[in-house]
């Protein structure tokens, strides 16, 4: 399991970029960029080096935390996955590649793809002194159209990118990414109803193409949740002083809501139920809502069962509860 906090090399590279950079200016730029994304826009509003840095300072910590949590879930269910090559689709400042490098020491080759030249320039600068990413390749171009020209990779990652596309282009990108994934594909989106809907559509599409679901679902069946409920998770991460200033926040932490799906070529050796919400720890029992192979179930663990109760006390929202079978 890797930490949700930025690795020291990345934090040092970002801190170096902060020298002489106005926090007020960064806050204004990041707010403008965030407004564009919330309105359904993409990274086209990131046009200058200052824009790219403001975006990275504001969003890299939370994006990294969500990707790290998603990769942790994949490695827990597929411990034999030892990828050597990575393709990071819609890589932006390279956040997902940094997380993958932490999660998989086996990775030796990193290919990043994004149409935004400003973000790609920042990504290469941040990776310049990295012990893992210094030799990464950053290819320019549209994530959908350019994938056909790129070699396949053991692991393909796409974080916070499919929401920038229309429905037809999302389907094309899903097929293209799956075609390039030799062993696994993981897609992460914001933990909103809209993000969940995009992940659900991609999941259904690629299951039909032969994919297996490693996480978060314990099956390839239709999602058992019904509106207004939706599947999503939350990862808490610390905020640095600079991060708080740029975000205009007082609290020293942030909770990033996200949804993901991890798909593999081979069926998982084991299945795990998934904790769908923070468990309710009562005096007499712990009550947890789980997604199981047979659908959503309310599990109650009585305090008198000391061993089971002690284990259930460690359950957190998003955790895998491994089957004993």
Secondary structure, 3 states (H helix, E strand, C coil): CCCCCCCHHHHHHHHHHHCCCCHHHHHHHHHHHHHHHHCCCCHHHCCCHHHHHHHHHHHHHHHHHHHHHHHHHHHHHCCCCCCCEEEEECCCCCHHHHHHHHHCCCCCEEEEEECCHHHHHHHHHHHCCCCCCCCCEEEECCHHHHHHHCCCEEEEEEECCHHHCCHHHHHHHHHHHHHHEEEEEEEEEECCHHHHHHHHHHHHHHHHCCCEEEECCCCCCCCCCCCCCCCCEEEEEECCHHHHHHHCCCCCEEEEEEEEEEEECCCCCCCEEEECCCCEECCCEEEEEEEECCEEEEEEEECCCHHHHHHHHCCCCCCEEECCC
